């Protein structure tokens, strides 16, 4: 017996979600008190079928690592808008990669990673070397996350992050 599938209706410019919803741990750095970026990303990712645990603003590295150990997300998304994302991201990646249980969790970072355009290439190189899988400069649209999510290993579990 063949199964028929109903085509998914997409808005103009909207992309399909990864085949299975992913568990995403959404965070920002310990110095970043902004929340609008996190809420925007959470709503965007949930709209595309993913489960999002949003840690909110001013996240200490220990909270990030402890939560990642507990929830085992498919992806950690680090967003920054205060201009210190590079420094916070370096600490966060160092903490995540130092722990055996979190060192293999994919991580992406994006937003305002420095206070000036000078040094952007070096910041990107530093963040990649520290353990981020992708670095997205300020102005990158959230749809870039969909590509990363679609490229993840298909062994996603059914557990939700929150």
C-alpha positions as CSV (number, residue, x, y, z in Angstrom):
1,X,0.0,0.0,0.0
2,X,1.5,3.3,-1.0
3,X,1.4,6.3,1.3
4,X,0.4,9.6,-0.1
5,X,2.0,12.7,1.2
6,X,0.3,16.0,1.4
7,X,2.6,18.7,0.1
8,X,3.7,21.2,2.7
9,X,2.6,24.8,2.0
10,X,5.4,27.3,2.4
11,X,5.3,31.0,2.5
12,X,7.3,32.8,-0.1
13,X,11.0,32.6,0.9
14,X,10.3,29.9,3.6
15,X,12.3,26.8,3.5
16,X,11.3,23.3,4.6
17,X,12.5,22.2,8.0
18,X,15.0,19.4,8.4
19,X,13.2,16.0,8.0
20,X,12.8,15.6,11.8
21,X,12.5,18.4,14.3
22,X,15.8,19.0,16.1
23,X,16.6,19.8,19.7
24,X,18.2,23.2,19.8
25,X,19.8,24.9,22.8
26,X,19.7,28.7,22.2
27,X,22.0,30.9,24.2
28,X,23.9,34.1,24.3
29,X,27.0,35.1,26.2
30,X,27.4,36.0,29.9
31,X,27.8,39.7,29.0
32,X,24.8,40.0,26.6
33,X,21.5,41.1,28.3
34,X,19.5,41.3,25.0
35,X,16.6,39.0,24.6
36,X,14.8,40.1,21.3
37,X,17.3,38.2,19.2
38,X,16.8,35.1,21.2
39,X,13.0,35.3,21.0
40,X,13.1,36.0,17.3
41,X,15.4,32.9,16.7
42,X,13.3,30.7,19.0
43,X,10.0,31.6,17.1
44,X,11.7,31.2,13.7
45,X,13.1,27.7,14.6
46,X,9.9,26.5,16.3
47,X,8.0,27.7,13.2
48,X,10.2,25.3,11.2
49,X,9.4,22.3,13.5
50,X,12.3,22.4,15.9
51,X,12.2,22.2,19.7
52,X,14.0,25.1,21.3
53,X,15.3,25.6,24.8
54,X,16.1,29.3,25.2
55,X,18.4,30.0,28.1
56,X,17.8,33.7,28.0
57,X,20.2,36.6,28.5
58,X,23.6,36.7,30.4
59,X,24.2,32.9,30.3
60,X,27.2,31.8,32.3
61,X,29.4,29.1,30.6
62,X,28.7,26.6,33.4
63,X,24.9,26.9,32.9
64,X,25.4,26.4,29.1
65,X,27.5,23.3,29.7
66,X,25.3,21.9,32.4
67,X,22.2,22.3,30.3
68,X,23.8,20.8,27.3
69,X,24.9,17.8,29.4
70,X,21.3,17.4,30.6
71,X,19.4,18.0,27.4
72,X,21.9,16.7,24.8
73,X,20.8,19.1,22.0
74,X,21.4,18.4,18.3
75,X,22.7,22.0,18.0
76,X,23.8,24.9,20.2
77,X,22.9,28.2,18.6
78,X,24.8,31.2,20.2
79,X,23.5,34.6,19.3
80,X,25.0,38.0,20.3
81,X,24.0,41.6,19.7
82,X,26.1,43.5,22.2
83,X,29.4,43.5,20.2
84,X,31.2,41.2,22.6
85,X,30.1,37.9,21.0
86,X,33.6,37.0,20.0
87,X,34.8,37.1,23.6
88,X,31.8,35.4,25.1
89,X,31.8,32.9,22.3
90,X,35.4,32.0,22.9
91,X,34.7,31.3,26.6
92,X,31.5,29.3,25.8
93,X,33.2,27.2,23.1
94,X,36.1,26.5,25.4
95,X,33.8,25.4,28.2
96,X,31.8,23.2,25.9
97,X,34.8,21.6,24.2
98,X,36.6,21.0,27.5
99,X,33.9,18.5,28.6
100,X,33.8,15.1,27.2
101,X,30.0,14.9,27.2
102,X,29.6,18.2,25.2
103,X,32.7,18.4,23.0
104,X,31.0,16.8,20.0
105,X,27.7,18.8,20.1
106,X,27.6,21.0,17.0
107,X,27.7,24.8,17.7
108,X,27.1,27.8,15.6
109,X,27.5,31.5,16.5
110,X,26.2,34.6,14.9
111,X,25.4,38.2,15.4
112,X,27.4,41.2,16.3
113,X,30.7,39.5,17.3
114,X,32.9,42.6,17.6
115,X,32.5,46.3,18.0
116,X,34.1,47.2,14.7
117,X,34.5,45.6,11.3
118,X,38.3,45.5,11.7
119,X,39.4,42.1,12.8
120,X,36.3,40.3,11.6
121,X,38.3,37.7,9.7
122,X,40.5,37.0,12.8
123,X,37.5,36.8,15.1
124,X,35.9,34.2,12.7
125,X,39.1,32.2,12.6
126,X,39.4,32.3,16.4
127,X,35.8,31.1,16.9
128,X,36.2,28.3,14.4
129,X,39.5,27.2,16.1
130,X,37.8,27.4,19.5
131,X,35.2,24.8,18.4
132,X,32.3,26.6,16.6
133,X,31.2,24.7,13.4
134,X,29.9,27.9,11.7
135,X,30.4,31.6,12.3
136,X,27.8,34.0,10.9
137,X,28.5,37.7,10.8
138,X,26.0,40.4,11.7
139,X,23.3,40.6,9.1
140,X,23.1,36.9,8.3
141,X,19.5,35.9,8.2
142,X,18.2,33.1,10.4
143,X,17.5,31.0,7.4
144,X,21.3,30.1,7.5
145,X,20.4,27.9,10.5
146,X,18.1,25.8,8.4
147,X,20.9,24.7,6.2
148,X,23.0,23.7,9.2
149,X,20.1,21.8,10.7
150,X,19.4,20.0,7.4
151,X,23.1,18.9,7.2
152,X,23.2,17.3,10.7
153,X,23.4,13.6,11.1
154,X,20.0,12.1,10.6
155,X,20.1,10.2,13.9
156,X,18.0,12.8,15.7
157,X,16.3,11.4,18.8
158,X,12.7,12.1,19.6
159,X,13.5,13.7,23.0
160,X,12.6,17.3,23.3
161,X,15.0,19.9,24.8
162,X,12.4,21.5,27.1
